[in-house]
Amino acid sequence: MSAEQRTSPAPQDPPVPDEQERRAAERLFAERLPLAERYVAHLASSGIVRGLIGPREVPRLWSRHVLNCAVVEELIAADARVADVGSGAGLPGLCLALARPDLRITLIEPLERRVQWLDEVVADLGLRNVRVLRARAEQAKDEVGEVDVVTARAVSALVGLVDITLPLLRGTGELLALKGRSAAEEVAKAQKKLDRLGARSTEIVPAGGGLLEEPTTVVRVRL
């Protein structure tokens, strides 16, 4: 047994959503809820073993990760073309694809091992509205094509994030950056750069009110 095998965390059973999480999941995923449950199972098993999710996150996979990301779908127009930057474990890109089969989503991820995992999960779930692109966001503009919305979660502070995401929009569309309590501070620090890059408006909006105990905080930048 290799040292890597000895130190790899063990796969875990997927968490069972509580009553509130179940109601939210049923509302968001509807007939695709079984696919969302399979995705959570992937996160808890191979996602843990291959280092995409920390073992301590398993009890919070529904609340903190999957539902937290899926509620952002309410901010996206029908049939939109979405580029998810730094997809990692598919957060938020795969959650949005499960909640909104009308969306056409490109998952952009530079690390090969993460891309391999995403390819496997997308194939297993049969998500025809998703493609996986191995690339750095700043190099992906030509391969991604026309995009209406760019999403990002836990990639970098907004002041750096706008440099690699806004060019994908080609001058029109919007960035939806999932943020936490530092959202207002990040917007203030990035404001001059946002103005220079052609932002028409920047606002902090909640997503998932009435569904989640704590709504998701999203920084919405429109070009």
N, C-alpha and C positions, 0 to 999 in steps of 0.2 A: 504494500500500500504506500502510495506517495505521500509526502508531507502535505500536499494540497488536499488530498482525499481525507487525511486524518483531521485536518483543521476545518474542512468545509462544514457549515451548519447543516443540520438534518432537516429534511422536508417536514412540514407540519400539516395537520388537518386544517382545512379551511374553516374560518370562523363562521358561526351561525349568527345571522343578523338578528338583532333584537326587534321588538314589535315596531318601533318607529322606523328603524332602518329597513325592515321588510316592506312597510307601506311606501316609503320613499322609493325603494328599488322597484316595486311593482308599478308605481306611477311613471318612473323614468324609463324603464326597460320594457314594460308591457310583455308582449309575447316573446321578447328576446331575453327575458329574465333567466331562463336556463343557461343561455350563453354567457350572461354576466356571472352566473354562479360558477361556470366552468373557468372563466377568466380568473376569478378570485382563487379558485383551486390551483391554477397555474402559478399565480403569485405566491401562494403559500407553500408550494412544493418546489418546482424547478426555479421559480423566481428567488427563493431563499437560497437554494443550493448554489446557484450560479451568481449570487451576489447582487441581484437587482433590487432586492428588498431586504431590509434588516429583520432578523428573527423577532425582535421586539415589536415590530409593526403589525404582526399577524392579527392580534386581537382587534386592531383598528383598521383593518383593510377596507371594510365597508364604509365606516363613518369618515375616517380621515383621508382616505385615498379615492376609492371608486365613486362613492356618492358625491364627495367633495368636488370631484372633477366632472361627473356626469351632469350636474345641475347647470353647468356653464352652457349647455345646449340651448337654454332659453334665450341666450343673447345672440344666437346665430340664425341668420335667415335661412329659409328653405333652399335646398339644393346648392348650398354654398360649397366652394372649393376651399379646403382647409389644409394648411401646412402646420404640423405640430413639430416645433423645434426642440431638440434635445429630448426625444421621446422616452428614452430609458426603458422603464417597465410599462410603457404605453399610457402614461399619465400626463396629460389628459386624453391623448389622441384615441386610444382604444376605447375608453369609456364613452367618448362622444360618438364613435363609430357604432357602438352597441346601442346607444340611446337614440341615434338618428341615422337610420339606414339611407336617408336621402342625401346625406353629406358625402362628398368625395374627399377622402383624407389621405394625405401623404405624411408618413411618420419619418422625420429626419433625425438620424442618429449616427454619430461618427464612429462609435466603438463596435468592432466586429462581433464580439461575444453578445452584446446587446441586440445587435441586428439579427444575429442567428436566432436568438430567443424570440424576438418579435416575429420573425418569419414563421417560426414553428407555431406560435400561438395564433397568428392570423390564419394560417392554413388549417389548424385544428378547429377553429371557430367558424371557418368558412366565410370570412368577412370579405365579400367581393367589392366593398366600397373602400378598401384600404390597400395602399401599397407602401412598402418599406424602402427607404432610400438611405444608403450608407453615404453620408457626406457631412461635412461641417456646414452649418447654416449659411455662412458667408460665401460658400462655394457652390451652393445648391440652386441659385436663382434660375439658371438655364434649364436644369433638369426638372425642376418642380413645375415650371410653366406658369400659367395664369392662376392667381390665388386671390380669394376674396377675404379670407381671414387667416391670421397667423396666431397660433396659441403657444403658450410656454408656461411651464411650472418648474420652479426650483432650478432654473438654469443659471441666472445671475441677477444681480441688482439691476433695476430698470435702466440706470444710466449706461450700463454696458449692453444690456439686452436689446435696446433699440437699435444699436449699430448693426446687429446681426439679423434682426427680424424685419424691420421696416423696409429694407431694400427688396425683400421678397414680394412686397405688395405692389411694386412698380408704380408708386404714386397714388394708388387708390385702394381703399379697403380699410381694415382695422386689425389692430393687435389686441388680443385678449390675454393679459398676463395675470395668472393666478398668484396672488400675493397674500401676505398675512397682515399683522398689525403695523408693519413698517411701510404700508402702501403710501400713505400721505407723505412721509419723509422721503421715500424714493422718488415720488413724482416731483417734489420740490427740487431735489438734487438734479433731476434729469430735465427740468423745464427748458433751460436754454438750448440743450441739445435737441429736444423735441421740436422747439420752434425752428431751429436750423434745418431739421430733417423734414419739415413740411407738415407737422401735425396740425390738423384743423381744430381738434378738441381733445382734451384728456380729462377723464373723469373716473372716479372710484365708485363702482357699482356692486351691490350685493347680488348673489345668485343663489337660488334655493330657499328663499324665504317661504315659510310655511311647510317646507319639506324637511329641512335640516334643523337640528337644535341650534347650530351656529352657521349661518349662511356663509358661502364662499365669497371672499373679497377678490374682486377682479379690477385691474386697471385696464380701462378701455381707451385705446388711442386710435383716433380716426384720422385718416389722411384725406 
